[in-house]
Every structure is written in C-alpha cells, then in structure tokens.
Amino acid sequence: MASEPQLPSRLARVANVPYNRLGDYLRFLTAGGLAKVESTEGHEKYSITPKGMEALNHLDSGLKILFQVME
C-alpha cells in the first residue's frame, strides 16, 4: 500500500476499478473521513486517513475470520 498520496488514475489501475466509477468511491471515502484529497501541482491526489487505515484493518481481520470458518 502506498504511503504517499496517489493520483486517481493510479488508484483505478491498482484497484482494478473502472476510472469512471472511481470518482463515486473516492467521494464516499472522503465524505466518511476514510480518505483525504489534496491538490498538488494542479492535480488531486488521494491518501488513506488514520480512520481509513483502522477500517481497513478491521475489514482484513473480519475477512480472515470468515475464511477460517469457511475452511
């Protein structure tokens, strides 16, 4: 996971999400405080917030438990 802010085009490529759908996801994440946006050199870049990292860790833990149960 990148520790520095990323351009939406890179996020779309890494997440394998169509670029035209990514905007909806980024608006949802920023509205919930899970991601933040900053303007750098005339471009918007996004990064995960501490709240977003906590949510990601909870999701990861939950998925691990779910997959253990399914084995």
Secondary structure, 3 states (H helix, E strand, C coil): CCCCCECHHHHHHHHCCCHHHHHHHHHHHHHCCCEEEEEECCEEEEEECHHHHHHHHHHHHHHHHHHHHHC
